[in-house]
Amino acid sequence: MRYLCIYIMMQSVIIGTGSYIPEIKVANATFAEHQFLEKGGAALKQNNSYVIEKFQAITGIAERRYAQPHQQTSDIGVLAAQQAITAAGIDKESLDYLIVAHNFGDVAHNSNRSNLLPSVASRIKSKLQIQNPDCVAYDMAFGCPGWVEALIQAHLFIKAGAAKRCLVIGTETLSRLVDPHDRDSMIFSDGSGAAILEASESEQGVIAHKTQTFALNYIDALTMGPSNTIEDNDGLFIKMNGRKVYEFALNHVPLVVKEVLDKAGVHISEVKKVLIHQANEKMDAAILERLFKLYGIDHAPMEVMPMTIGWLGNSSVATVPTLLDLIIKGELEGHDIQRGDKIVMAAVGAGMNINAVLYQF
């Protein structure tokens, strides 16, 4: 007797999103009295007014958000997760995986020490009061592309039949790891975003994805290092080679996005939105321009690339899911996503890692 095996291609569909935008607003003027120094402790040649003006012109950042003193990375991750669970209308006990992207774990206010035991994912699972032991919780440390990579992993679990529902969170309190004597400290901020993926027989879902790691020649582009002042050697802080990061992103991110689109047989003109990690407004615009030039289009339509960096700063793993959630909720003026729309989510960061996902709503 013969048995006919029918394999149903399951898609990974986003059924709920959430985000937490911290309430503390930190405007650029806040840094007017900071003592910015070069590496090694030498004073900057320019005054702070010039430094801040130049900074905003390049990055597009006018203000950023910081978490409340009592909040840590896991705490704000819970807030985004709760929104996503509510939006999805599911029983939290039905989750098979809870994946949390971050870089530094829980960091207490007025401290720069990472607390990674237990994992942030386990802490969030506990704070959500999820009892189901088959809901596997683990962390994703992948630099700023961490949430996109966690999304890809959740998708692969679903495609393999190993999961039906996954909660993917990106959460970070970068403000606790910045060197007050480094002008790059103005870039970073706090925040969290989350999404729930569910297995579904649908035309919606993840269409294609791609990830790359360029560790050999770019391992020093984003690192941890001592303060710029030699008088303060207590702990390590985020250190960035801005020029190296900029050139790397410009040369590699457009190629990764195009490879994803080519894999799916989709032209850039079919993409409704490009959600790029909010790292630097000028850099993101240059990436989009170069992406469209790969298709012979000289001027990219900037309206396809929503931006939040001007008022939220760079919250690392939280930027892409926060962007997505704001658009889905209709809270980002001039941007919307409708059924059938295709979007790209892409990120670049420490490692150096790049990834991109093509998703259809």
VENUR-V440034 format. One record per pair of residues at least 24 apart in sequence whose C-alpha atoms are under 6 Angstrom apart, sorted by sequence separation. I is the first residue (numbers start at 1). J is the second residue. D is the distance in Angstrom with one decimal. If there is no record, write none. Layout:
i->I j->J d->D
i->I j->J d->D
//
This chain:
i->169 j->193 d->5.8
i->221 j->245 d->6.0
i->169 j->194 d->4.3
i->168 j->194 d->5.6
i->168 j->195 d->5.4
i->167 j->195 d->6.0
i->167 j->196 d->4.5
i->166 j->196 d->5.6
i->274 j->304 d->5.8
i->166 j->197 d->5.2
i->273 j->304 d->4.6
i->274 j->305 d->5.0
i->278 j->309 d->5.5
i->165 j->197 d->5.6
i->273 j->305 d->5.9
i->73 j->106 d->4.9
i->165 j->198 d->4.5
i->28 j->62 d->5.7
i->72 j->106 d->5.4
i->164 j->198 d->5.5
i->28 j->63 d->5.7
i->164 j->199 d->5.0
i->279 j->314 d->5.4
i->27 j->63 d->4.1
i->278 j->314 d->5.7
i->26 j->63 d->5.4
i->93 j->130 d->5.9
i->250 j->287 d->5.3
i->254 j->291 d->4.6
i->26 j->64 d->5.3
i->97 j->135 d->5.1
i->99 j->137 d->5.8
i->101 j->139 d->5.9
i->103 j->141 d->5.4
i->25 j->64 d->5.9
i->26 j->65 d->6.0
i->93 j->132 d->5.7
i->96 j->135 d->4.3
i->97 j->136 d->4.7
i->98 j->137 d->4.6
i->99 j->138 d->5.3
i->100 j->139 d->4.8
i->101 j->140 d->4.4
i->102 j->141 d->5.8
i->25 j->65 d->4.9
i->69 j->109 d->5.3
i->95 j->135 d->5.6
i->97 j->137 d->5.9
i->99 j->139 d->5.8
i->100 j->140 d->5.7
i->101 j->141 d->6.0
i->24 j->65 d->5.5
i->158 j->199 d->6.0
i->278 j->319 d->5.7
i->24 j->66 d->5.3
i->277 j->319 d->5.8
i->22 j->65 d->5.5
i->277 j->320 d->5.5
i->22 j->66 d->5.8
i->22 j->67 d->5.1
i->101 j->146 d->5.0
i->74 j->120 d->5.7
i->78 j->124 d->5.8
i->101 j->147 d->5.2
i->181 j->228 d->5.9
i->179 j->227 d->5.7
i->74 j->124 d->5.7
i->209 j->260 d->5.5
i->208 j->260 d->5.8
i->179 j->237 d->5.6
i->178 j->237 d->5.4
i->20 j->80 d->5.2
i->177 j->237 d->5.2
i->178 j->238 d->5.6
i->19 j->80 d->4.2
i->18 j->80 d->4.7
i->112 j->176 d->5.5
i->18 j->83 d->4.6
i->112 j->177 d->5.2
i->18 j->84 d->4.3
i->17 j->84 d->4.2
i->96 j->163 d->5.6
i->16 j->84 d->4.8
i->98 j->166 d->5.9
i->100 j->168 d->6.0
i->96 j->165 d->5.6
i->97 j->166 d->4.7
i->98 j->167 d->4.8
i->99 j->168 d->5.0
i->100 j->169 d->4.7
i->101 j->170 d->4.7
i->102 j->171 d->5.6
i->272 j->341 d->5.9
i->274 j->343 d->5.8
i->275 j->344 d->5.9
i->276 j->345 d->5.9
i->95 j->165 d->5.1
i->96 j->166 d->5.7
i->100 j->170 d->5.8
i->102 j->172 d->5.7
i->272 j->342 d->5.6
i->273 j->343 d->4.8
i->274 j->344 d->4.7
i->275 j->345 d->4.7
i->276 j->346 d->5.0
i->277 j->347 d->4.8
i->16 j->87 d->4.8
i->95 j->166 d->5.6
i->271 j->342 d->5.1
i->272 j->343 d->5.6
i->276 j->347 d->5.8
i->16 j->88 d->4.2
i->271 j->343 d->5.4
i->15 j->88 d->5.2
i->77 j->171 d->5.2
i->73 j->171 d->5.9
i->73 j->172 d->5.2
i->257 j->356 d->5.8
i->73 j->173 d->5.6
i->84 j->195 d->5.7
i->80 j->192 d->6.0
i->80 j->193 d->5.3
i->81 j->194 d->5.5
i->80 j->194 d->5.6
i->77 j->192 d->5.5
i->66 j->189 d->5.9
i->65 j->189 d->5.5
i->66 j->190 d->5.1
i->189 j->313 d->5.6
i->191 j->315 d->5.7
i->64 j->189 d->5.7
i->65 j->190 d->5.8
i->188 j->313 d->5.9
i->189 j->314 d->5.5
i->190 j->315 d->5.0
i->193 j->318 d->5.2
i->187 j->313 d->5.9
i->188 j->314 d->4.8
i->189 j->315 d->4.7
i->192 j->318 d->4.7
i->187 j->314 d->5.9
i->188 j->315 d->6.0
i->191 j->318 d->5.8
i->194 j->321 d->5.9
i->193 j->321 d->4.8
i->222 j->350 d->5.2
i->193 j->322 d->4.9
i->219 j->351 d->5.8
i->218 j->352 d->5.9
i->215 j->351 d->5.6
i->215 j->352 d->5.6
i->214 j->352 d->5.1
i->213 j->352 d->5.7
i->213 j->353 d->4.5
i->212 j->353 d->5.8
i->212 j->354 d->5.3
i->12 j->155 d->5.4
i->211 j->354 d->5.7
i->37 j->181 d->5.4
i->211 j->355 d->4.2
i->36 j->181 d->4.3
i->210 j->355 d->5.5
i->35 j->181 d->5.6
i->36 j->182 d->5.5
i->210 j->356 d->5.5
i->36 j->183 d->5.9
i->170 j->317 d->4.9
i->171 j->318 d->5.4
i->209 j->356 d->5.6
i->170 j->318 d->4.8
i->209 j->357 d->4.3
i->208 j->357 d->5.9
i->208 j->358 d->5.3
i->207 j->358 d->5.5
i->207 j->359 d->5.5
i->206 j->359 d->4.5
i->205 j->359 d->5.5
i->205 j->360 d->5.3
i->204 j->360 d->5.1
i->204 j->361 d->5.1
i->21 j->191 d->5.5
i->147 j->317 d->5.3
i->20 j->191 d->5.9
i->146 j->317 d->5.6
i->20 j->192 d->5.2
i->144 j->316 d->4.6
i->19 j->192 d->5.5
i->144 j->317 d->4.7
i->19 j->193 d->4.0
i->18 j->193 d->5.7
i->18 j->194 d->5.1
i->17 j->194 d->5.5
i->17 j->195 d->4.3
i->16 j->195 d->5.6
i->16 j->196 d->5.3
i->15 j->196 d->5.8
i->14 j->196 d->5.6
i->14 j->197 d->4.5
i->13 j->197 d->5.2
i->12 j->197 d->5.8
i->13 j->198 d->5.2
i->12 j->198 d->5.5
i->12 j->199 d->5.1
i->41 j->228 d->5.4
i->11 j->199 d->5.6
i->40 j->228 d->5.5
i->41 j->229 d->4.5
i->10 j->199 d->5.8
i->11 j->200 d->5.2
i->39 j->228 d->4.6
i->41 j->230 d->6.0
i->10 j->200 d->5.4
i->10 j->201 d->5.1
i->13 j->205 d->4.3
i->12 j->205 d->5.0
i->11 j->205 d->5.5
i->12 j->206 d->5.8
i->145 j->347 d->4.7
i->145 j->348 d->5.5
i->145 j->349 d->6.0
i->144 j->349 d->4.7
i->143 j->349 d->5.2
i->143 j->350 d->4.7
i->59 j->280 d->4.5
i->60 j->281 d->5.2
i->59 j->281 d->5.0
i->59 j->282 d->5.9
i->58 j->282 d->5.8
i->64 j->311 d->5.5
i->65 j->312 d->5.7
i->61 j->309 d->5.8
i->62 j->310 d->5.3
i->63 j->311 d->4.9
i->64 j->312 d->4.4
i->61 j->310 d->4.1
i->62 j->311 d->6.0
i->64 j->313 d->4.6
i->60 j->310 d->5.2
i->61 j->313 d->5.9
i->19 j->322 d->5.4
i->18 j->325 d->5.7
i->17 j->325 d->5.5
//
